[in-house]
């Protein structure tokens, strides 16, 4: 359950930051997509760091 929380939380938070950047720069979804990918990667990193032996 912790692993799923890290993955979803990272994607939501960084996707939201990307959406804010999109609004600021006037782009259409590019920042949100990049933010979601970065959030997913950060979530995987945290899962491996916390749950990996």
CHARMM internal coordinates of N, CA and C (Angstrom, degrees):
IC EDIT
DIST 1 N 1 CA 1.4442
DIST 1 CA 1 C 1.5356
ANGL 1 N 1 CA 1 C 110.64
DIST 1 C 2 N 1.3127
ANGL 1 CA 1 C 2 N 116.09
DIHE 1 N 1 CA 1 C 2 N -35.82
DIST 2 N 2 CA 1.4637
ANGL 1 C 2 N 2 CA 120.09
DIHE 1 CA 1 C 2 N 2 CA 179.23
DIST 2 CA 2 C 1.5214
ANGL 2 N 2 CA 2 C 110.54
DIHE 1 C 2 N 2 CA 2 C -65.15
DIST 2 C 3 N 1.3201
ANGL 2 CA 2 C 3 N 116.62
DIHE 2 N 2 CA 2 C 3 N -39.91
DIST 3 N 3 CA 1.4633
ANGL 2 C 3 N 3 CA 120.76
DIHE 2 CA 2 C 3 N 3 CA -178.37
DIST 3 CA 3 C 1.5240
ANGL 3 N 3 CA 3 C 110.70
DIHE 2 C 3 N 3 CA 3 C -63.00
DIST 3 C 4 N 1.3213
ANGL 3 CA 3 C 4 N 117.16
DIHE 3 N 3 CA 3 C 4 N -43.97
DIST 4 N 4 CA 1.4695
ANGL 3 C 4 N 4 CA 121.08
DIHE 3 CA 3 C 4 N 4 CA 179.21
DIST 4 CA 4 C 1.5222
ANGL 4 N 4 CA 4 C 110.04
DIHE 3 C 4 N 4 CA 4 C -64.12
DIST 4 C 5 N 1.3263
ANGL 4 CA 4 C 5 N 116.16
DIHE 4 N 4 CA 4 C 5 N -39.61
DIST 5 N 5 CA 1.4675
ANGL 4 C 5 N 5 CA 120.01
DIHE 4 CA 4 C 5 N 5 CA 179.30
DIST 5 CA 5 C 1.5254
ANGL 5 N 5 CA 5 C 111.60
DIHE 4 C 5 N 5 CA 5 C -62.47
DIST 5 C 6 N 1.3185
ANGL 5 CA 5 C 6 N 116.79
DIHE 5 N 5 CA 5 C 6 N -42.14
DIST 6 N 6 CA 1.4617
ANGL 5 C 6 N 6 CA 120.24
DIHE 5 CA 5 C 6 N 6 CA 178.16
DIST 6 CA 6 C 1.5272
ANGL 6 N 6 CA 6 C 111.30
DIHE 5 C 6 N 6 CA 6 C -63.02
DIST 6 C 7 N 1.3189
ANGL 6 CA 6 C 7 N 116.46
DIHE 6 N 6 CA 6 C 7 N -44.17
DIST 7 N 7 CA 1.4651
ANGL 6 C 7 N 7 CA 120.40
DIHE 6 CA 6 C 7 N 7 CA -177.58
DIST 7 CA 7 C 1.5307
ANGL 7 N 7 CA 7 C 111.47
DIHE 6 C 7 N 7 CA 7 C -66.34
DIST 7 C 8 N 1.3181
ANGL 7 CA 7 C 8 N 116.66
DIHE 7 N 7 CA 7 C 8 N -49.29
DIST 8 N 8 CA 1.4644
ANGL 7 C 8 N 8 CA 119.95
DIHE 7 CA 7 C 8 N 8 CA -178.88
DIST 8 CA 8 C 1.5232
ANGL 8 N 8 CA 8 C 110.62
DIHE 7 C 8 N 8 CA 8 C -67.62
DIST 8 C 9 N 1.3216
ANGL 8 CA 8 C 9 N 116.53
DIHE 8 N 8 CA 8 C 9 N -42.72
DIST 9 N 9 CA 1.4681
ANGL 8 C 9 N 9 CA 120.17
DIHE 8 CA 8 C 9 N 9 CA 179.72
DIST 9 CA 9 C 1.5152
ANGL 9 N 9 CA 9 C 112.16
DIHE 8 C 9 N 9 CA 9 C -61.09
DIST 9 C 10 N 1.3170
ANGL 9 CA 9 C 10 N 117.22
DIHE 9 N 9 CA 9 C 10 N -43.84
DIST 10 N 10 CA 1.4623
ANGL 9 C 10 N 10 CA 120.56
DIHE 9 CA 9 C 10 N 10 CA 178.89
DIST 10 CA 10 C 1.5124
ANGL 10 N 10 CA 10 C 112.20
DIHE 9 C 10 N 10 CA 10 C -62.60
DIST 10 C 11 N 1.3241
ANGL 10 CA 10 C 11 N 116.10
DIHE 10 N 10 CA 10 C 11 N -42.93
DIST 11 N 11 CA 1.4676
ANGL 10 C 11 N 11 CA 119.68
DIHE 10 CA 10 C 11 N 11 CA -179.57
DIST 11 CA 11 C 1.5213
ANGL 11 N 11 CA 11 C 111.44
DIHE 10 C 11 N 11 CA 11 C -67.38
DIST 11 C 12 N 1.3269
ANGL 11 CA 11 C 12 N 117.26
DIHE 11 N 11 CA 11 C 12 N -38.64
DIST 12 N 12 CA 1.4677
ANGL 11 C 12 N 12 CA 120.40
DIHE 11 CA 11 C 12 N 12 CA -179.51
DIST 12 CA 12 C 1.5297
ANGL 12 N 12 CA 12 C 110.77
DIHE 11 C 12 N 12 CA 12 C -69.27
DIST 12 C 13 N 1.3201
ANGL 12 CA 12 C 13 N 116.53
DIHE 12 N 12 CA 12 C 13 N -46.38
DIST 13 N 13 CA 1.4714
ANGL 12 C 13 N 13 CA 119.89
DIHE 12 CA 12 C 13 N 13 CA -177.32
DIST 13 CA 13 C 1.5234
ANGL 13 N 13 CA 13 C 110.82
DIHE 12 C 13 N 13 CA 13 C -65.87
DIST 13 C 14 N 1.3336
ANGL 13 CA 13 C 14 N 117.33
DIHE 13 N 13 CA 13 C 14 N -51.49
DIST 14 N 14 CA 1.4664
ANGL 13 C 14 N 14 CA 119.32
DIHE 13 CA 13 C 14 N 14 CA -177.75
DIST 14 CA 14 C 1.5156
ANGL 14 N 14 CA 14 C 112.27
DIHE 13 C 14 N 14 CA 14 C -72.63
DIST 14 C 15 N 1.3330
ANGL 14 CA 14 C 15 N 116.90
DIHE 14 N 14 CA 14 C 15 N -29.75
DIST 15 N 15 CA 1.4640
ANGL 14 C 15 N 15 CA 119.91
DIHE 14 CA 14 C 15 N 15 CA 172.77
DIST 15 CA 15 C 1.5226
ANGL 15 N 15 CA 15 C 110.95
DIHE 14 C 15 N 15 CA 15 C -65.02
DIST 15 C 16 N 1.3315
ANGL 15 CA 15 C 16 N 116.28
DIHE 15 N 15 CA 15 C 16 N -38.78
DIST 16 N 16 CA 1.4690
ANGL 15 C 16 N 16 CA 120.53
DIHE 15 CA 15 C 16 N 16 CA 175.84
DIST 16 CA 16 C 1.5146
ANGL 16 N 16 CA 16 C 112.61
DIHE 15 C 16 N 16 CA 16 C -65.03
DIST 16 C 17 N 1.3098
ANGL 16 CA 16 C 17 N 116.42
DIHE 16 N 16 CA 16 C 17 N -40.48
DIST 17 N 17 CA 1.4626
ANGL 16 C 17 N 17 CA 119.99
DIHE 16 CA 16 C 17 N 17 CA 176.65
DIST 17 CA 17 C 1.5271
ANGL 17 N 17 CA 17 C 109.73
DIHE 16 C 17 N 17 CA 17 C -64.38
DIST 17 C 18 N 1.3236
ANGL 17 CA 17 C 18 N 116.32
DIHE 17 N 17 CA 17 C 18 N -40.99
DIST 18 N 18 CA 1.4641
ANGL 17 C 18 N 18 CA 120.38
DIHE 17 CA 17 C 18 N 18 CA 176.52
DIST 18 CA 18 C 1.5166
ANGL 18 N 18 CA 18 C 112.04
DIHE 17 C 18 N 18 CA 18 C -62.74
DIST 18 C 19 N 1.3376
ANGL 18 CA 18 C 19 N 117.11
DIHE 18 N 18 CA 18 C 19 N -38.29
DIST 19 N 19 CA 1.4619
ANGL 18 C 19 N 19 CA 121.15
DIHE 18 CA 18 C 19 N 19 CA 176.97
DIST 19 CA 19 C 1.5254
ANGL 19 N 19 CA 19 C 110.47
DIHE 18 C 19 N 19 CA 19 C -62.87
DIST 19 C 20 N 1.3376
ANGL 19 CA 19 C 20 N 116.97
DIHE 19 N 19 CA 19 C 20 N -41.74
DIST 20 N 20 CA 1.4674
ANGL 19 C 20 N 20 CA 120.27
DIHE 19 CA 19 C 20 N 20 CA 177.49
DIST 20 CA 20 C 1.5273
ANGL 20 N 20 CA 20 C 110.90
DIHE 19 C 20 N 20 CA 20 C -62.30
DIST 20 C 21 N 1.3255
ANGL 20 CA 20 C 21 N 117.08
DIHE 20 N 20 CA 20 C 21 N -40.51
DIST 21 N 21 CA 1.4609
ANGL 20 C 21 N 21 CA 120.92
DIHE 20 CA 20 C 21 N 21 CA 177.34
DIST 21 CA 21 C 1.5302
ANGL 21 N 21 CA 21 C 109.84
DIHE 20 C 21 N 21 CA 21 C -64.15
DIST 21 C 22 N 1.3350
ANGL 21 CA 21 C 22 N 116.64
DIHE 21 N 21 CA 21 C 22 N -39.82
DIST 22 N 22 CA 1.4676
ANGL 21 C 22 N 22 CA 120.31
DIHE 21 CA 21 C 22 N 22 CA 176.40
DIST 22 CA 22 C 1.5220
ANGL 22 N 22 CA 22 C 110.98
DIHE 21 C 22 N 22 CA 22 C -59.41
DIST 22 C 23 N 1.3090
ANGL 22 CA 22 C 23 N 117.05
DIHE 22 N 22 CA 22 C 23 N -44.32
DIST 23 N 23 CA 1.4575
ANGL 22 C 23 N 23 CA 121.06
DIHE 22 CA 22 C 23 N 23 CA -179.92
DIST 23 CA 23 C 1.5254
ANGL 23 N 23 CA 23 C 110.87
DIHE 22 C 23 N 23 CA 23 C -64.24
DIST 23 C 24 N 1.3155
ANGL 23 CA 23 C 24 N 116.16
DIHE 23 N 23 CA 23 C 24 N -38.79
DIST 24 N 24 CA 1.4568
ANGL 23 C 24 N 24 CA 121.44
DIHE 23 CA 23 C 24 N 24 CA -177.34
DIST 24 CA 24 C 1.5278
ANGL 24 N 24 CA 24 C 111.15
DIHE 23 C 24 N 24 CA 24 C -70.52
DIST 24 C 25 N 1.3475
ANGL 24 CA 24 C 25 N 116.75
DIHE 24 N 24 CA 24 C 25 N -41.37
DIST 25 N 25 CA 1.4596
ANGL 24 C 25 N 25 CA 120.93
DIHE 24 CA 24 C 25 N 25 CA -176.60
DIST 25 CA 25 C 1.5265
ANGL 25 N 25 CA 25 C 113.43
DIHE 24 C 25 N 25 CA 25 C -91.62
DIST 25 C 26 N 1.3193
ANGL 25 CA 25 C 26 N 117.36
DIHE 25 N 25 CA 25 C 26 N -13.67
DIST 26 N 26 CA 1.4459
ANGL 25 C 26 N 26 CA 120.82
DIHE 25 CA 25 C 26 N 26 CA -179.91
DIST 26 CA 26 C 1.5165
ANGL 26 N 26 CA 26 C 113.89
DIHE 25 C 26 N 26 CA 26 C 80.31
DIST 26 C 27 N 1.3110
ANGL 26 CA 26 C 27 N 118.17
DIHE 26 N 26 CA 26 C 27 N 19.70
DIST 27 N 27 CA 1.4585
ANGL 26 C 27 N 27 CA 121.25
DIHE 26 CA 26 C 27 N 27 CA 176.48
DIST 27 CA 27 C 1.5254
ANGL 27 N 27 CA 27 C 108.89
DIHE 26 C 27 N 27 CA 27 C -86.80
DIST 27 C 28 N 1.3140
ANGL 27 CA 27 C 28 N 116.68
DIHE 27 N 27 CA 27 C 28 N 169.10
DIST 28 N 28 CA 1.4636
ANGL 27 C 28 N 28 CA 119.85
DIHE 27 CA 27 C 28 N 28 CA -174.87
DIST 28 CA 28 C 1.5216
ANGL 28 N 28 CA 28 C 111.99
DIHE 27 C 28 N 28 CA 28 C -119.16
DIST 28 C 29 N 1.3169
ANGL 28 CA 28 C 29 N 117.38
DIHE 28 N 28 CA 28 C 29 N 83.01
DIST 29 N 29 CA 1.4494
ANGL 28 C 29 N 29 CA 122.16
DIHE 28 CA 28 C 29 N 29 CA 173.42
DIST 29 CA 29 C 1.5064
ANGL 29 N 29 CA 29 C 116.78
DIHE 28 C 29 N 29 CA 29 C 88.67
DIST 29 C 30 N 1.3082
ANGL 29 CA 29 C 30 N 117.72
DIHE 29 N 29 CA 29 C 30 N -7.15
DIST 30 N 30 CA 1.4717
ANGL 29 C 30 N 30 CA 119.72
DIHE 29 CA 29 C 30 N 30 CA -178.52
DIST 30 CA 30 C 1.5306
ANGL 30 N 30 CA 30 C 110.48
DIHE 29 C 30 N 30 CA 30 C -66.51
DIST 30 C 31 N 1.3073
ANGL 30 CA 30 C 31 N 116.02
DIHE 30 N 30 CA 30 C 31 N -48.41
DIST 31 N 31 CA 1.4674
ANGL 30 C 31 N 31 CA 120.36
DIHE 30 CA 30 C 31 N 31 CA -179.54
DIST 31 CA 31 C 1.5155
ANGL 31 N 31 CA 31 C 112.45
DIHE 30 C 31 N 31 CA 31 C -64.15
DIST 31 C 32 N 1.3280
ANGL 31 CA 31 C 32 N 116.09
DIHE 31 N 31 CA 31 C 32 N -38.96
DIST 32 N 32 CA 1.4619
ANGL 31 C 32 N 32 CA 119.46
DIHE 31 CA 31 C 32 N 32 CA 179.36
DIST 32 CA 32 C 1.5218
ANGL 32 N 32 CA 32 C 110.82
DIHE 31 C 32 N 32 CA 32 C -65.92
DIST 32 C 33 N 1.3176
ANGL 32 CA 32 C 33 N 117.98
DIHE 32 N 32 CA 32 C 33 N -39.76
DIST 33 N 33 CA 1.4617
ANGL 32 C 33 N 33 CA 121.21
DIHE 32 CA 32 C 33 N 33 CA 177.46
DIST 33 CA 33 C 1.5077
ANGL 33 N 33 CA 33 C 112.15
DIHE 32 C 33 N 33 CA 33 C -64.44
DIST 33 C 34 N 1.3222
ANGL 33 CA 33 C 34 N 115.16
DIHE 33 N 33 CA 33 C 34 N -45.25
DIST 34 N 34 CA 1.4680
ANGL 33 C 34 N 34 CA 119.53
DIHE 33 CA 33 C 34 N 34 CA 178.44
DIST 34 CA 34 C 1.5220
ANGL 34 N 34 CA 34 C 110.24
DIHE 33 C 34 N 34 CA 34 C -64.23
DIST 34 C 35 N 1.3300
ANGL 34 CA 34 C 35 N 116.41
DIHE 34 N 34 CA 34 C 35 N -41.88
DIST 35 N 35 CA 1.4647
ANGL 34 C 35 N 35 CA 120.42
DIHE 34 CA 34 C 35 N 35 CA 178.42
DIST 35 CA 35 C 1.5168
ANGL 35 N 35 CA 35 C 112.39
DIHE 34 C 35 N 35 CA 35 C -61.99
DIST 35 C 36 N 1.3404
ANGL 35 CA 35 C 36 N 117.34
DIHE 35 N 35 CA 35 C 36 N -40.52
DIST 36 N 36 CA 1.4605
ANGL 35 C 36 N 36 CA 120.49
DIHE 35 CA 35 C 36 N 36 CA 178.88
DIST 36 CA 36 C 1.5282
ANGL 36 N 36 CA 36 C 111.25
DIHE 35 C 36 N 36 CA 36 C -65.33
DIST 36 C 37 N 1.3236
ANGL 36 CA 36 C 37 N 116.84
DIHE 36 N 36 CA 36 C 37 N -39.32
DIST 37 N 37 CA 1.4707
ANGL 36 C 37 N 37 CA 120.21
DIHE 36 CA 36 C 37 N 37 CA 178.02
DIST 37 CA 37 C 1.5297
ANGL 37 N 37 CA 37 C 110.42
DIHE 36 C 37 N 37 CA 37 C -65.94
DIST 37 C 38 N 1.3235
ANGL 37 CA 37 C 38 N 116.76
DIHE 37 N 37 CA 37 C 38 N -44.11
DIST 38 N 38 CA 1.4687
ANGL 37 C 38 N 38 CA 120.26
DIHE 37 CA 37 C 38 N 38 CA 177.90
DIST 38 CA 38 C 1.5253
ANGL 38 N 38 CA 38 C 110.54
DIHE 37 C 38 N 38 CA 38 C -63.13
DIST 38 C 39 N 1.3276
ANGL 38 CA 38 C 39 N 116.60
DIHE 38 N 38 CA 38 C 39 N -41.44
DIST 39 N 39 CA 1.4607
ANGL 38 C 39 N 39 CA 120.38
DIHE 38 CA 38 C 39 N 39 CA 177.58
DIST 39 CA 39 C 1.5124
ANGL 39 N 39 CA 39 C 112.64
DIHE 38 C 39 N 39 CA 39 C -63.09
DIST 39 C 40 N 1.3271
ANGL 39 CA 39 C 40 N 116.93
DIHE 39 N 39 CA 39 C 40 N -40.39
DIST 40 N 40 CA 1.4559
ANGL 39 C 40 N 40 CA 120.18
DIHE 39 CA 39 C 40 N 40 CA 176.60
DIST 40 CA 40 C 1.5247
ANGL 40 N 40 CA 40 C 111.84
DIHE 39 C 40 N 40 CA 40 C -63.39
DIST 40 C 41 N 1.3250
ANGL 40 CA 40 C 41 N 115.69
DIHE 40 N 40 CA 40 C 41 N -42.57
DIST 41 N 41 CA 1.4708
ANGL 40 C 41 N 41 CA 119.62
DIHE 40 CA 40 C 41 N 41 CA 178.46
DIST 41 CA 41 C 1.5233
ANGL 41 N 41 CA 41 C 111.01
DIHE 40 C 41 N 41 CA 41 C -65.06
DIST 41 C 42 N 1.3215
ANGL 41 CA 41 C 42 N 116.73
DIHE 41 N 41 CA 41 C 42 N -40.74
DIST 42 N 42 CA 1.4647
ANGL 41 C 42 N 42 CA 120.10
DIHE 41 CA 41 C 42 N 42 CA 177.73
DIST 42 CA 42 C 1.5244
ANGL 42 N 42 CA 42 C 110.60
DIHE 41 C 42 N 42 CA 42 C -65.34
DIST 42 C 43 N 1.3336
ANGL 42 CA 42 C 43 N 117.07
DIHE 42 N 42 CA 42 C 43 N -37.82
DIST 43 N 43 CA 1.4633
ANGL 42 C 43 N 43 CA 120.57
DIHE 42 CA 42 C 43 N 43 CA 176.92
DIST 43 CA 43 C 1.5143
ANGL 43 N 43 CA 43 C 111.90
DIHE 42 C 43 N 43 CA 43 C -63.30
DIST 43 C 44 N 1.3242
ANGL 43 CA 43 C 44 N 116.91
DIHE 43 N 43 CA 43 C 44 N -42.81
DIST 44 N 44 CA 1.4707
ANGL 43 C 44 N 44 CA 120.54
DIHE 43 CA 43 C 44 N 44 CA 177.54
DIST 44 CA 44 C 1.5229
ANGL 44 N 44 CA 44 C 110.01
DIHE 43 C 44 N 44 CA 44 C -63.05
DIST 44 C 45 N 1.3231
ANGL 44 CA 44 C 45 N 116.65
DIHE 44 N 44 CA 44 C 45 N -42.38
DIST 45 N 45 CA 1.4743
ANGL 44 C 45 N 45 CA 120.23
DIHE 44 CA 44 C 45 N 45 CA 178.16
DIST 45 CA 45 C 1.5269
ANGL 45 N 45 CA 45 C 110.91
DIHE 44 C 45 N 45 CA 45 C -59.24
DIST 45 C 46 N 1.3312
ANGL 45 CA 45 C 46 N 116.83
DIHE 45 N 45 CA 45 C 46 N -45.68
DIST 46 N 46 CA 1.4584
ANGL 45 C 46 N 46 CA 119.68
DIHE 45 CA 45 C 46 N 46 CA -179.65
DIST 46 CA 46 C 1.5251
ANGL 46 N 46 CA 46 C 112.28
DIHE 45 C 46 N 46 CA 46 C -65.72
DIST 46 C 47 N 1.3262
ANGL 46 CA 46 C 47 N 116.72
DIHE 46 N 46 CA 46 C 47 N -37.63
DIST 47 N 47 CA 1.4710
ANGL 46 C 47 N 47 CA 119.77
DIHE 46 CA 46 C 47 N 47 CA 177.50
DIST 47 CA 47 C 1.5212
ANGL 47 N 47 CA 47 C 110.38
DIHE 46 C 47 N 47 CA 47 C -63.62
DIST 47 C 48 N 1.3056
ANGL 47 CA 47 C 48 N 116.44
DIHE 47 N 47 CA 47 C 48 N -45.81
DIST 48 N 48 CA 1.4751
ANGL 47 C 48 N 48 CA 119.73
DIHE 47 CA 47 C 48 N 48 CA -179.72
DIST 48 CA 48 C 1.5198
ANGL 48 N 48 CA 48 C 109.92
DIHE 47 C 48 N 48 CA 48 C -65.19
DIST 48 C 49 N 1.3019
ANGL 48 CA 48 C 49 N 116.92
DIHE 48 N 48 CA 48 C 49 N -40.67
DIST 49 N 49 CA 1.4724
ANGL 48 C 49 N 49 CA 120.60
DIHE 48 CA 48 C 49 N 49 CA -178.19
DIST 49 CA 49 C 1.5228
ANGL 49 N 49 CA 49 C 111.52
DIHE 48 C 49 N 49 CA 49 C -67.63
DIST 49 C 50 N 1.3336
ANGL 49 CA 49 C 50 N 116.41
DIHE 49 N 49 CA 49 C 50 N -41.53
DIST 50 N 50 CA 1.4588
ANGL 49 C 50 N 50 CA 119.01
DIHE 49 CA 49 C 50 N 50 CA -176.47
DIST 50 CA 50 C 1.5281
ANGL 50 N 50 CA 50 C 112.96
DIHE 49 C 50 N 50 CA 50 C -83.81
DIST 50 C 51 N 1.3221
ANGL 50 CA 50 C 51 N 117.13
DIHE 50 N 50 CA 50 C 51 N -42.97
DIST 51 N 51 CA 1.4509
ANGL 50 C 51 N 51 CA 119.77
DIHE 50 CA 50 C 51 N 51 CA -172.93
DIST 51 CA 51 C 1.5264
ANGL 51 N 51 CA 51 C 113.57
DIHE 50 C 51 N 51 CA 51 C -99.61
DIST 51 C 52 N 1.3285
ANGL 51 CA 51 C 52 N 117.51
DIHE 51 N 51 CA 51 C 52 N -14.68
DIST 52 N 52 CA 1.4615
ANGL 51 C 52 N 52 CA 119.82
DIHE 51 CA 51 C 52 N 52 CA 179.19
DIST 52 CA 52 C 1.5142
ANGL 52 N 52 CA 52 C 111.01
DIHE 51 C 52 N 52 CA 52 C -74.39
DIST 52 C 53 N 1.2950
ANGL 52 CA 52 C 53 N 115.36
DIHE 52 N 52 CA 52 C 53 N 146.72
DIST 53 N 53 CA 1.4750
ANGL 52 C 53 N 53 CA 117.87
DIHE 52 CA 52 C 53 N 53 CA -177.20
DIST 53 CA 53 C 1.4786
ANGL 53 N 53 CA 53 C 110.65
DIHE 52 C 53 N 53 CA 53 C -91.83
END
COOR INIT
IC SEED 1 N 1 CA 1 C
IC BUILD
